[in-house]
Amino acid sequence: MEVYFILLSLLTLTRLSSSQECKRDLLQNIDFPGTDIKFEYSPDVQHCQQLCTQFPSCLFFTFIRADWTKDQRHFYCYLKSTSSGQPNSQVPLLGVTSGYSLKPCSTDLQPCLARVYQNVDFYGADYRTLFTADHQECQRMCSKDPFCQFFTFIQADYTSEKYRYKCHLKFSWNLPRTLNVNRKTGLVSGFSHSAQFSPYSDTVCSTKLFPNAEIVGGAFMTQPSGTPEQCLAMCSAHPQCTYFSFQSDLKCLLKDNRNSLEFTAKNGVTSGIATHHCQQDNNWAKTPLEGIDFQGSDIRFELMDDAETCQKTCTIDQHCQFYTYVNQNFETASYRRRCYLKRTTIMPAPPKVSKLANVISGFSMRNCI
């Protein structure tokens, strides 16, 4: 029976993939006007295309290049979608490049981003600075630091002397994050068994959780979370987080205090300490969460008979990171038996990209090995 379900899921995915054509070609000076979902910053069109591929509902995009002259919207990546799956129109426009999501293609979802960008600043997201002799050393430092996703290096001819040779290491999330988590009767949620929540290491982490205890101190960030273990994975992935408190309202409070660790008793709260440079136990991600909704981030939905088949389908699909299944007892009959396959973007994404003379920016080379 298990083999049958897997084969059925594979056939379903094959039909879905064949219904959308793989289009790798980029259209220079062609705009897909309107139908925007959102915009992100990208240093080039290849990065923009990868963002579209990883964003759940993006089907095509338009990228505004550095040679755009109509206004200051350089490096804008407009993610787009339509119900038909095709742009409503295509019009000539200088300074832009358009293209399609690579979801229908067989593609690497952790691409090697080897190019560096002269006179381009990846503004913001700094967590560490140091001085290096050149941008190559800055990139090597970024590649060796597990938190670093991208960098900006200040060159020797930069205007302000005191900032020359400064290497800015920068962070963005590189693990699947559930952006909305709620309690809802009749739903089952869980993760792909292929999802990675920590880098591989030969050293096994020693995990310590403290039930019914809150670590004293304010949080610098709050993230939705389904379990304390997911909260631990997020804390361990963030360079600023030293420990966390997971609340029964499904909120993960990331905290930063490197000087003291103080507990207070509190029912319904589980706290823990971040782990680094070791292999976390990800078995928690294989346990379905009854009565939990991972709301949003949908790639698509399919009709299935049970949550187990939904989980297997998510695991088979390289784009799926987590799922929500609607049981037969759900209050709204029209939603029953739906399996929602979901994902969030995990590739490095600078919060802002802009022109700046005498700097060089680029990405970690960890995915290039």
Secondary structure, 3 states (H helix, E strand, C coil): CHHHHHHHHHHHHHHHHHCCCCCCCCEEEEECCCCEEEEEECCCHHHHHHHHHHCCCCCEEEEECCCCCCCCCCCEEEEECCCCCCCCCCEEEEEEEEEECCCCCCCCCCCCCCCCEEEEEECCCEEEEEECCCHHHHHHHHHHCCCCCEEEEECCCCCCHHHCCEEEEECCCCCCCCCCEEEEEEEEEEECCCCCCCCCCCCECCCCEEEEEEECCCEEEEEECCCHHHHHHHHHHCCCCCEEEEECCCEEEEECCCCCCCEEEEEEEEEEECCCCCECCCHHHHCCEEEEEECCCEEEEEECCCHHHHHHHHHHCCCCCEEEEECCCCCCHHHCCEEEEECCCCCCCCCCEEEEEEEEEEECCHHHC
